Amino acid sequence: QEQLVESGGGLVKPGGSLRLSCADSGFTFSDFHMNWIRQAPGKGLEWVSYISSSGLTIHYADSVKGRFTISRDNAKNSLFLQMNSLRAEDTALYYCARGFGYFDLWGRGTLVTVSS
Amino acid sequence: DIQMTQSPSSLSASVGDRVTITCQASQDISNYLNWYQQRPGKAPKLLIYDASNLETGVPSRFSGSGSGTYFTFTISSLQPEDIATYYCQHYDDLPYIFGQGTKLEIK
């Protein structure tokens, strides 16, 4: 069964860092483009970042550009999001999602809370 | 950035009703428009891609139409399990933007 599982969320102080991971199962990870999408508590969905299947093409939302870094390890079937200089407004449930343009497989999310 | 205006923001309907949600783009996005369902406490689920294509395994009571700047999402006969928030999302260009969501409740 195809599945994505996020991990690495937690409570961090403003200005701190956190590294999220997303592990896949049930499909050939290296064949697919991947994304991070977040949802602040009680709010809508915000696309955060995209990485191509090869890892050579990367894009970010303006709200995280220069602070977040997306990467992947196709040998380990894993996607990552390094988050630095975290702000209160980064508090959200972070989903990894598969796809280019549309997202056909989502994980259950990992919660990031930025608070002093 | 392309903006997506989704309406209504909330909707209450009875089981068996036909329900329609609209999504308007701030510029022509061709058919690069998707629809998702997010049940309470769950991850979003892709229902419709490229404006009108039903994702595999999604019931046929769900449908989508439109192109350019105006799109509609329809549930032909509302079922109790359709209680959820529905989002449109464009992918004409980066950044991908989601609509504000429509919270659907059963009367």
Chai-1 contact restraints between the chains, C-beta under 6 A:
chainA,res_idxA,chainB,res_idxB,connection_type,confidence,min_distance_angstrom,max_distance_angstrom,comment,restraint_id
A,G44,B,F98,contact,1.0,0.0,6.0,A-B,restraint_1
A,G44,B,Q100,contact,1.0,0.0,6.0,A-B,restraint_2
A,G44,B,G101,contact,1.0,0.0,6.0,A-B,restraint_3
A,L45,B,Y87,contact,1.0,0.0,6.0,A-B,restraint_4
A,L45,B,F98,contact,1.0,0.0,6.0,A-B,restraint_5
A,W47,B,P95,contact,1.0,0.0,6.0,A-B,restraint_6
A,W47,B,Y96,contact,1.0,0.0,6.0,A-B,restraint_7
A,H59,B,L94,contact,1.0,0.0,6.0,A-B,restraint_8
A,A61,B,P95,contact,1.0,0.0,6.0,A-B,restraint_9
A,Y95,B,A43,contact,1.0,0.0,6.0,A-B,restraint_10
A,G101,B,Y91,contact,1.0,0.0,6.0,A-B,restraint_11
A,Y102,B,N34,contact,1.0,0.0,6.0,A-B,restraint_12
A,Y102,B,L46,contact,1.0,0.0,6.0,A-B,restraint_13
A,Y102,B,Y49,contact,1.0,0.0,6.0,A-B,restraint_14
A,D104,B,L46,contact,1.0,0.0,6.0,A-B,restraint_15
A,W106,B,A43,contact,1.0,0.0,6.0,A-B,restraint_16
A,W106,B,P44,contact,1.0,0.0,6.0,A-B,restraint_17
A,R108,B,A43,contact,1.0,0.0,6.0,A-B,restraint_18
